[in-house]
Amino acid sequence: MVVSAAAELDAGFRVRHAELTRGYGGGGDPADPALVQAMQMVLHIRKLDPPPRSALLEAAAAAAVAVCLDPRVGPDGEWEQRYLTWKRSRIRKVARRARGAQWLAAGEVDGVTIEVDGAHARALVPGPVGDIDPRIRKLQIGGTDLDHDDPGPPDPEVPVLWVNSALGMTVGKAAAQVGHASMLLAGALPVQAAYAWSLRGYRCAVRDADARRWAGLCRRVAAGTATAVRDAGFTEVAPGSITVIAVPPDHA
């Protein structure tokens, strides 16, 4: 992920990346449950001809980090306060399913849509769970299961987000976790590498890791060459579970 001489690093991107590198969470939950902050993620899952699981997760991961580094979350941007309120509290993401007119309506709500190989996901600007746009609130949170697919070896030029297959996460849960992973990875990368990634639309590969590969990935996390997502345990998995490990390209 080396930026060419022709691709000048945007000063605004430096500021947004610096905010991301500070980490997120730590603020705890507000006393009023309605003020809990969450990023809503909308997955386009057609009833007929649904997208491949891996491509949909790749789109979700790219959409989440795209929101976090979008110019509109930077200083004086129209999304800045909503984004920072979320980022500096206890981070949550909620994935919802949409199809047909529901998907079209979701596109009218502030956020970023990413398409990967015909799979579409939209990450929305975060906000309080008590004030979710009605077009989003009515979308189903469950029912996001898709069969595991075999997309083949990942592109060596893009980061790989390895999902812990032993946890058996639903697509919705996995989408939230790879969204966490893309954010953590972008913050861990040097700003030049993160900028180069942005120029590729935050394209990444999502793959399932079996027990043997997972053990090796955990060693990379311990060595500081990979980034792990540890779940808070609100849904599906036990608190502290490592759900996804993000590995940058070797040349990043």
C-alpha positions in Angstrom: 0.0 0.0 0.0 2.6 2.6 -1.1 1.1 5.9 -2.3 2.5 7.0 -5.7 4.0 10.4 -6.2 0.9 11.4 -8.2 -1.4 10.5 -5.3 -0.9 13.4 -2.9 -1.9 12.7 0.7 -4.9 14.8 1.6 -4.4 17.0 4.7 -8.0 16.3 5.8 -7.4 12.6 5.6 -4.4 13.0 8.0 -6.7 14.6 10.5 -9.4 11.9 10.2 -6.9 9.1 10.3 -5.3 10.6 13.5 -8.7 10.5 15.1 -9.1 6.9 14.2 -5.6 6.0 15.5 -6.7 7.3 18.9 -8.9 4.2 19.3 -12.5 4.2 20.2 -14.8 3.3 23.0 -14.0 3.8 26.6 -16.7 6.3 27.3 -19.2 3.7 28.7 -22.9 3.7 28.1 -25.1 6.7 29.0 -27.6 6.3 31.8 -30.5 6.6 29.3 -30.6 3.4 27.2 -32.1 5.4 24.3 -28.9 7.4 24.0 -26.7 4.3 23.5 -24.8 4.9 20.3 -24.6 2.5 17.3 -23.7 2.4 13.7 -26.5 0.7 11.7 -25.3 -1.4 8.8 -27.7 -2.4 6.1 -27.0 -5.6 4.1 -28.7 -6.1 0.8 -29.8 -9.7 0.9 -32.2 -10.6 -2.0 -34.7 -13.4 -1.4 -33.9 -14.8 -4.8 -30.2 -14.9 -5.9 -28.7 -13.7 -2.6 -25.1 -12.5 -2.7 -22.1 -14.6 -1.7 -21.4 -14.4 2.0 -17.8 -13.5 1.6 -18.5 -10.7 -0.9 -21.2 -9.2 1.3 -18.9 -9.2 4.4 -16.2 -7.5 2.3 -18.6 -4.8 1.3 -19.7 -4.4 4.9 -16.1 -4.1 6.1 -15.3 -1.5 3.5 -18.4 0.5 4.1 -17.8 0.8 7.8 -14.2 2.1 7.5 -15.3 4.4 4.6 -17.7 6.2 6.9 -15.0 6.6 9.5 -12.6 8.3 7.1 -15.2 10.2 5.0 -14.5 13.9 4.7 -17.9 14.6 6.3 -16.8 13.1 9.7 -13.8 15.5 9.7 -13.5 18.9 11.4 -16.6 21.0 10.6 -18.1 18.2 8.5 -21.8 17.6 8.5 -21.4 14.2 10.2 -18.6 15.1 12.6 -20.5 15.4 15.9 -22.6 12.2 15.3 -19.5 10.3 14.4 -17.4 11.5 17.3 -20.2 10.9 19.9 -20.4 7.3 18.7 -16.6 6.7 18.4 -15.9 8.0 21.8 -18.5 6.0 23.6 -18.9 2.2 23.8 -18.8 1.1 20.1 -21.7 -0.8 18.7 -22.7 -1.9 15.2 -26.0 -3.4 14.3 -26.5 -5.2 10.9 -30.0 -5.3 9.4 -31.3 -7.0 6.3 -33.0 -5.1 3.4 -34.4 -6.1 0.0 -36.3 -4.4 -2.7 -37.9 -1.1 -1.7 -36.4 -1.3 1.7 -32.9 -1.3 0.3 -33.7 1.7 -1.9 -35.1 3.6 1.1 -31.9 2.8 3.1 -29.9 4.5 0.4 -31.6 7.8 1.3 -30.3 7.7 4.9 -26.9 9.3 5.6 -24.1 6.8 5.0 -21.8 5.1 2.5 -22.7 2.1 0.2 -20.0 -0.2 -1.0 -20.5 -2.9 -3.8 -18.2 -5.9 -4.1 -18.8 -8.4 -6.8 -22.5 -7.7 -6.9 -22.9 -7.6 -3.1 -24.0 -4.4 -1.5 -23.7 -3.1 2.0 -24.4 0.4 3.5 -22.9 1.7 6.7 -24.9 4.6 8.2 -23.7 7.5 10.1 -24.0 6.5 13.8 -26.5 7.8 16.3 -28.5 7.0 19.3 -30.6 3.8 19.2 -33.6 5.7 20.5 -33.6 7.9 17.4 -33.1 5.5 14.5 -34.6 6.6 11.2 -38.0 4.9 10.7 -36.8 3.5 7.4 -34.0 1.7 9.2 -35.7 0.8 12.4 -38.3 -1.5 10.7 -35.6 -3.5 9.0 -35.1 -7.0 10.3 -32.0 -7.6 12.4 -32.1 -11.4 12.3 -32.6 -13.6 9.2 -29.2 -12.7 7.7 -27.8 -16.3 7.4 -26.1 -17.1 4.1 -24.2 -20.3 3.2 -20.5 -20.2 3.5 -18.8 -19.9 0.2 -15.3 -20.6 -1.1 -14.1 -17.5 -2.9 -10.5 -18.9 -3.4 -7.2 -17.4 -2.4 -7.3 -13.7 -1.4 -5.7 -11.0 -3.5 -2.2 -10.4 -2.0 -2.6 -6.7 -2.6 -5.4 -6.2 -0.2 -5.8 -6.8 3.6 -7.4 -10.0 4.7 -10.0 -10.1 7.5 -9.9 -13.7 8.9 -13.2 -14.7 10.6 -13.0 -17.2 13.5 -15.0 -20.0 12.0 -15.2 -21.8 15.4 -17.7 -19.2 16.7 -20.3 -19.9 14.0 -21.4 -16.3 13.8 -24.4 -15.3 11.7 -23.8 -13.0 8.7 -25.2 -10.0 10.7 -22.8 -10.6 13.6 -19.9 -11.2 11.3 -20.7 -8.0 9.3 -20.4 -6.0 12.5 -17.2 -7.7 13.5 -15.4 -7.2 10.1 -16.6 -3.6 10.3 -14.8 -3.3 13.7 -11.7 -5.0 12.1 -11.5 -2.6 9.1 -11.6 0.3 11.5 -8.9 -1.1 13.8 -6.7 -2.0 10.8 -7.0 1.5 9.2 -6.1 3.1 12.5 -3.1 0.7 12.9 -1.7 1.4 9.4 0.7 4.2 8.8 -1.3 7.2 7.3 0.3 6.7 3.9 -0.8 3.1 3.7 -4.3 3.9 5.0 -4.6 6.6 2.3 -3.5 4.2 -0.4 -6.1 1.8 0.9 -8.7 4.5 0.6 -7.8 5.1 -3.1 -8.7 1.4 -3.6 -12.1 1.9 -2.0 -11.0 0.0 1.1 -11.2 -3.2 -0.8 -10.4 -6.2 1.4 -10.8 -10.0 1.5 -12.8 -11.8 4.1 -12.0 -15.5 4.7 -12.9 -18.1 7.3 -10.0 -19.4 9.4 -10.0 -23.0 10.6 -8.4 -23.9 13.9 -4.9 -24.4 12.5 -4.8 -21.1 10.6 -6.4 -19.3 13.6 -3.6 -20.5 15.9 -1.1 -19.0 13.5 -3.0 -15.7 13.2 -3.1 -15.5 17.0 0.7 -15.7 17.0 0.8 -12.8 14.6 -1.4 -10.8 16.9 1.0 -11.5 19.7 3.9 -10.5 17.5 2.2 -7.2 16.6 1.8 -8.0 12.9 -2.0 -8.5 12.9 -4.9 -6.7 14.5 -7.5 -8.6 16.6 -11.2 -7.8 17.3 -12.2 -8.7 20.8 -16.0 -8.8 21.2 -17.8 -7.2 24.2 -20.1 -10.2 24.3 -23.5 -8.4 23.9 -24.7 -11.0 21.3 -23.9 -14.5 20.1 -20.3 -14.9 21.5 -18.7 -14.8 24.9 -17.2 -11.6 26.2 -13.6 -11.3 25.2 -13.8 -13.7 22.2 -11.5 -12.9 19.3 -13.9 -12.7 16.4 -11.8 -11.4 13.5 -8.0 -11.0 12.9 -7.0 -8.4 10.3 -3.8 -8.9 8.4 -2.4 -6.1 6.1 -0.7 -6.8 2.8 3.0 -7.7 3.4 4.1 -4.5 1.7 1.8 -2.2 3.8 
